[in-house]
Amino acid sequence: MNFNKKFLYIATFVLLSACTKTFKDTNTNPYNPTTTSLPPAVNSVISTLMLQWHEQASVHNDWYYPVTQLAGVTAGSGYVLADGINEIWNDYYSALQNVNAVLDGAHNYVDTEAMVNIKAIALILRAYKTSRVTDQFGDIPYSDAGLAYTGDITKYRVKYDKQQDIYMSLLSDLKWANTNIVTDGSATTSKGDQYVGMGSEDTFFGGDLNMWKKFANSLRLRLAMQIAEKDPADAATAVQDILGGGLPLIGDGEDVGMWPAKLNGLDIASRPWSFSSHKFIRMSTTFWNQVADGTDTASIFDPRVFLFVEPNQAGAYAPYQIGSTETDTKNPYKSERDNNYSDEDGCIYSPFNYHLVRDEFYIPELILTAAEVHFLKAEAYMRGIGVGKDATQAQTEYVAGITSSVNFWYNIAQNTNTTHDDWSAVAPAPPTAAQWNNLFTNAKVAFSESDADNLNKIYAQEWLSYFRQPWLAYNLYRRTGATPRDGEPSAYSGFYRLTYPQNEAVYNTDNFNTQVNSMGGNNANVKVWWMK
């Protein structure tokens, strides 16, 4: 049994069974926990941060990549979007019940003050999970959801909350977490008790509470900038508190993700499966136009190209023209390439780098990177959101964001040498001084005298940095309407949200109907609240 499935099983058992031999006492009420019951309960929620299998194949590869034009799809995959939707929805509401149970347990502990760190961690995890789901669906059941374990029958079928209300709640929770986390290991409560923590059993940050604070603040910055178009006042207030207050944020080398090497040998088998089974995702002309000035290898000025994509079977970098009806039905992601890397099955257009998507044991599933933090700060300074408008500071953060992204991925390539993927043996060397200079002086990258042009460059580079986080590229595209585009093919026009799963109509009928009627139908072309 792999790590994430094992820990999910253990923690669900802990929360829902009321007894286990790993506790100090048997037959213990899980909502009045002993301290030893909490780490596996929290780890159950951490384990759900993994992307789902069909979520990647049907939602990311079939929709988010082509919608954002980070990549193109050269043939019909046969995957059903509803399968990915169901995975995302079911995973979230299962996790929400567990995290709410942890919060109940913290509240009912004999010394509630001693549980502030556990509560803060639970709120941060809930905020991350919830933000991802509401960003994709819009309004969702939230304030009364995930509480069926309490036995209250009114919590079995619950109303949908407005996305704006959800965002305000998440921003408040994240602020509370930063303010209340106690990082002093020797501190005691007013009753003289030690604060309860995860310690070494923290599978995410290894008990480093300062990292939890940085994660909370960085996530809050993401959410604040996400609402800047529709709620500029609340966005500015949050950004001012974070940047103006000098709150600690995720820095270079602290990129947050599910790192297999740090998670007891976690096997991310869903990643290679999602590409090898989908088969048809390729480099797009939109992507190519942001990293090269011509049609050949010599025209490349962004060194991430050599890590993100690879030449076609003929040895040429060949982008798929956005909007093209041509097909490329070959499979360059088949596992047989482990033994014969050069056999790309005759693909016509450039696929994603096989090493990037083949690895299961080293490359993390990214959650929040230092590059993203730099780009969010660059946008805030360029637009004057919550801070004084400062083009010079914006440029500093912009350059830092590009640098962080390039360095991150070259570090990944240099260190991926796991069982099925020794990328380090063939990876290109880190960029030379000349390559860095070519990148930062290129007209598509270098800041100009125009603030509007520079803001678009910030968006373009942030978009590029999300190459393996297409859901964030999708958010940026919908929020700003200013990410790189190469035409607007009708196939993906008006795809603004995931539709609610059909099970909601069956099992939460009245609330589902009320929600769908209020928004004019359960349609993908209904904009979520924060969209421009």
C-alpha positions, 0 to 999 in steps of 0.5 A, spaced: 500 500 500 503 506 497 504 512 502 498 516 501 493 511 501 496 508 507 495 514 511 488 516 508 486 509 511 490 510 518 487 517 519 480 515 517 480 509 521 482 514 527 477 519 526 471 514 525 472 508 529 473 511 536 479 506 538 486 504 536 492 501 539 496 506 537 493 511 542 494 512 550 487 509 551 482 505 548 475 506 546 477 514 546 472 519 543 476 521 537 473 528 538 476 529 545 483 526 543 489 524 546 495 528 543 497 522 540 491 521 535 492 528 532 498 527 527 495 521 523 488 525 523 492 531 520 496 527 516 490 524 513 488 531 510 495 532 508 495 525 504 489 528 500 493 534 497 495 529 491 492 530 485 487 525 482 488 520 476 482 522 472 483 529 475 490 530 471 488 526 465 481 529 463 481 535 467 488 538 466 490 535 460 484 535 456 481 542 458 486 546 462 492 545 458 489 547 451 484 552 454 490 556 457 494 555 451 500 552 455 499 546 451 495 543 445 491 537 444 492 533 438 487 528 438 481 526 442 483 522 448 476 519 450 476 521 457 470 523 460 470 530 464 465 528 469 470 522 471 475 528 473 470 532 476 467 527 480 474 525 483 475 532 485 469 533 488 469 527 492 476 527 494 474 534 497 468 533 501 471 527 504 477 531 506 473 536 509 469 532 514 476 529 516 479 536 517 473 539 521 473 533 525 480 535 527 478 542 529 472 539 533 477 535 537 482 541 538 476 545 540 474 539 545 481 538 548 482 539 555 486 545 554 483 548 548 489 553 548 494 548 547 491 546 541 492 553 537 498 550 532 493 544 531 487 548 529 492 553 525 494 547 521 487 544 520 485 551 518 491 552 513 489 545 510 482 547 509 483 553 506 488 550 501 483 545 499 477 549 499 480 555 495 482 549 489 475 547 489 471 553 489 476 556 484 474 551 479 466 550 481 464 557 484 459 557 489 460 550 493 457 547 499 462 549 505 459 552 511 455 547 513 458 541 509 463 536 512 459 535 518 455 529 517 459 525 522 456 529 528 450 526 527 446 532 525 441 530 520 441 537 518 448 537 515 446 531 511 444 535 505 446 543 505 446 549 502 451 552 497 455 558 499 457 564 495 464 564 493 465 571 495 463 569 502 467 563 502 473 567 500 472 572 506 472 566 511 478 563 508 482 569 508 480 570 515 482 563 517 489 564 514 490 571 518 488 567 524 493 562 523 499 566 522 497 570 528 496 565 533 501 559 531 506 559 537 513 557 534 517 557 541 517 550 543 518 552 550 512 556 551 506 554 555 499 555 555 496 560 561 494 553 564 502 551 564 501 546 559 505 545 553 502 547 546 501 540 542 504 540 535 505 535 530 513 534 531 517 529 526 510 526 525 508 532 520 509 529 514 509 536 510 513 540 513 517 536 519 514 540 524 517 546 522 511 551 524 515 557 521 514 554 514 506 553 516 506 560 517 510 562 511 505 557 507 499 561 510 501 568 508 503 566 501 496 562 500 493 568 503 497 573 498 495 568 492 487 569 494 488 576 496 490 577 489 485 572 486 479 577 488 483 584 486 478 585 480 472 584 484 473 586 491 479 591 490 478 593 497 479 587 501 484 585 496 488 591 498 487 590 505 490 583 505 496 585 501 497 591 505 497 586 511 502 581 508 507 585 504 506 592 508 507 588 515 513 584 512 510 577 514 514 571 512 513 568 505 515 562 502 522 564 499 527 561 494 528 553 496 522 553 500 517 551 494 511 547 497 509 541 494 508 533 495 515 531 495 516 524 494 523 523 498 520 527 504 514 522 504 517 516 506 518 514 498 511 516 496 510 513 489 506 518 484 504 513 479 498 518 477 503 523 473 506 518 468 499 514 467 495 521 466 500 522 460 501 515 457 494 514 457 492 521 455 497 521 449 496 527 445 498 533 449 503 537 445 507 543 446 503 549 443 505 555 438 503 560 444 508 557 449 513 557 443 512 564 442 514 566 449 520 562 449 523 562 442 524 568 436 524 563 430 523 556 428 529 553 430 533 551 436 538 557 435 532 561 436 530 559 443 532 564 449 528 561 455 532 555 457 526 552 461 524 549 454 529 544 454 526 541 461 519 542 459 518 539 452 523 535 447 524 535 440 519 531 435 521 524 432 525 528 427 529 531 432 525 538 431 522 543 436 515 543 433 509 546 436 502 545 435 498 550 432 493 553 436 486 551 433 489 546 428 485 541 426 491 536 424 492 530 429 498 527 432 495 520 435 502 517 437 504 516 444 511 519 446 509 517 453 509 510 453 514 507 459 518 503 453 522 509 453 525 507 459 529 502 455 529 506 448 529 514 450 529 516 442 523 512 440 518 517 441 513 513 437 513 517 431 510 523 434 509 529 429 509 535 434 513 536 440 511 532 447 512 534 454 519 532 456 518 525 457 523 525 464 518 531 466 512 526 466 515 519 467 518 520 474 514 517 480 519 518 486 522 525 486 519 530 482 514 533 487 506 535 485 507 543 486 502 546 491 505 553 492 512 556 489 517 561 491 516 563 483 509 564 484 510 569 491 515 573 487 510 574 481 504 576 486 508 581 489 511 584 482 503 584 480 501 588 487 507 593 486 506 594 479 498 595 480 499 599 487 495 593 490 495 594 498 502 597 497 505 604 493 505 603 486 513 601 485 515 599 478 522 598 480 520 594 486 515 590 481 521 589 476 526 586 482 520 581 484 519 579 476 526 578 475 526 574 482 520 570 479 523 568 473 530 566 476 526 562 481 522 558 476 529 557 472 533 555 478 527 550 481 526 546 474 534 545 473 535 543 480 529 538 479 533 535 472 539 535 476 537 531 481 532 526 478 535 519 478 530 515 481 528 507 479 525 509 472 528 516 470 535 518 471 534 525 468 540 527 471 544 523 467 542 526 461 539 533 463 542 539 460 547 543 465 544 549 468 544 556 464 550 559 463 551 567 464 550 568 457 544 564 457 541 568 463 543 574 459 539 572 453 533 571 457 533 577 461 535 582 455 530 579 450 524 584 448 519 579 450 522 579 457 525 585 459 521 591 462 520 597 457 517 604 459 510 602 459 507 599 465 501 596 461 506 592 457 510 590 463 504 588 467 503 583 461 510 581 461 509 579 469 502 575 467 506 571 461 512 569 466 507 567 471 503 563 466 510 560 464 512 558 471 505 554 472 507 549 466 506 543 471 500 547 475 495 548 469 489 549 474 493 556 476 494 558 469 487 557 468 486 561 474 490 567 472 487 566 465 480 567 467 482 573 472 486 577 468 484 576 461 491 577 459 495 571 459 498 569 452 494 567 447 494 565 439 487 566 437 481 563 440 479 556 438 471 555 439 472 548 442 474 551 448 471 558 448 467 560 454 470 554 459 469 558 465 468 553 470 467 545 472 460 543 472 457 540 478 457 533 479 451 529 477 450 526 484 449 533 487 442 533 483 441 526 486 443 526 493 442 534 494 437 535 490 433 541 493 440 545 494 442 543 488 436 546 484 436 552 488 443 554 486 443 552 479 437 556 478 440 562 481 446 562 476 442 560 470 444 553 469 449 548 471 453 550 465 461 551 464 460 558 461 458 561 468 463 565 470 466 564 477 465 570 482 472 573 482 473 573 474 474 579 470 
